[in-house]
Amino acid sequence: MRIGCATSLRGFSTPKAYHGPMRLLEALASLFINTFGITQPTDATRRRAAWFILGLLILMLAVVATVGYVLYRSMHA
């Protein structure tokens, strides 16, 4: 007997031309889409959303690193 999940990621059981990192990005995009109840997008839109989310994560990491660096420099000046 196979038990499915209501929020399972469609299309992840089929092989793709890319591997690990893109699947992780698509999983993050699917998590975001399913968490906020957004209508399920097409595969192309899902990939675009994955790259957009990656850009936001990189931007957030850069902001946190910059704030940390500024705080470090201000305490040790």
C-alpha positions in Angstrom: 0.0 0.0 0.0 1.4 3.4 -1.0 0.6 6.4 1.1 1.0 9.8 -0.6 1.3 13.2 0.9 -1.0 16.1 0.0 1.9 18.4 -0.5 4.2 16.0 -2.4 6.4 17.5 -5.1 5.2 16.6 -8.5 7.7 15.7 -11.1 10.5 14.9 -8.8 10.4 11.1 -9.5 11.3 11.6 -13.1 15.0 12.0 -14.1 16.0 15.6 -15.1 18.9 17.0 -17.0 20.2 18.6 -13.8 20.9 17.1 -10.4 21.3 18.0 -6.8 21.4 21.8 -6.5 18.5 22.5 -8.9 16.3 19.8 -7.2 17.0 21.5 -3.9 16.0 24.9 -5.4 12.9 23.4 -6.8 12.1 21.8 -3.5 12.5 25.1 -1.8 10.2 26.8 -4.4 7.6 24.0 -4.0 7.8 24.4 -0.2 7.2 28.2 -0.5 4.4 27.7 -3.1 2.6 25.1 -1.0 3.1 26.9 2.3 1.5 30.1 1.1 -1.2 28.3 -0.9 -0.2 29.7 -4.3 -1.7 28.1 -7.4 0.7 25.4 -8.7 2.8 26.9 -11.5 4.0 25.4 -14.7 7.4 23.7 -14.8 9.1 26.8 -16.4 7.5 29.1 -13.8 8.6 26.8 -11.0 12.2 27.0 -12.2 12.0 30.8 -12.5 10.6 30.9 -8.9 13.5 28.6 -7.8 16.1 31.0 -9.2 14.3 34.0 -7.7 14.3 32.3 -4.3 18.0 31.5 -4.7 18.7 35.2 -5.5 16.8 36.3 -2.4 18.7 33.8 -0.2 22.1 35.0 -1.6 21.0 38.6 -1.0 19.9 37.9 2.5 23.2 36.1 3.2 25.1 39.1 1.8 23.2 41.5 4.0 23.7 39.4 7.2 27.5 39.1 6.4 27.8 42.9 5.8 26.0 43.7 9.0 28.2 41.3 10.9 31.3 42.8 9.3 30.2 46.3 10.2 29.4 45.4 13.8 32.7 43.5 14.1 34.7 46.5 12.7 32.8 49.0 14.9 33.6 46.9 18.1 37.3 46.5 17.2 38.1 49.9 15.9 
